[in-house]
Amino acid sequence: MLKGTVTGSVWSTRRVDGIPRGAFLEVAPDGGSPLVAFDVLGSGIGERVLIATGSVASSWLGSDHPPIDALIIGSLDVSSEPDRGEPANHKPGDTKAPPSGAADLSNKENAR
């Protein structure tokens, strides 16, 4: 999975049958080369997003596996992204665990 920023739209006058409704967006992944990702969420330019790539991306779209190898699967809350790689609720010098109300992605209920 990649994190990145939507930098533009890619317009296509024709496309392969079997590709569902959505948009093709240009995304600049953090530390990577720009790519085109399929978006069904309605993401906008400048928005921070999560991107699934490869067979995972096309398999999410159904058993026909359309020719899509990058799919925007989430929108990131910019305020939750730490500047130095620490958890968002971590303070420098703090050795305590995040508060109990913090999202725990290991718990399937919170990951949905």
Secondary structure, DSSP 8 states (H G I E B T S, - for coil): -EEEEEEEEE--S---TT--S-EEEEEEETTS--EEEEESS---TT-EEEEEETHHHHHHT-TT--S--EEEEEE--GGGS-SSSS-TT--TT--S---TTS--TTSHHHH-
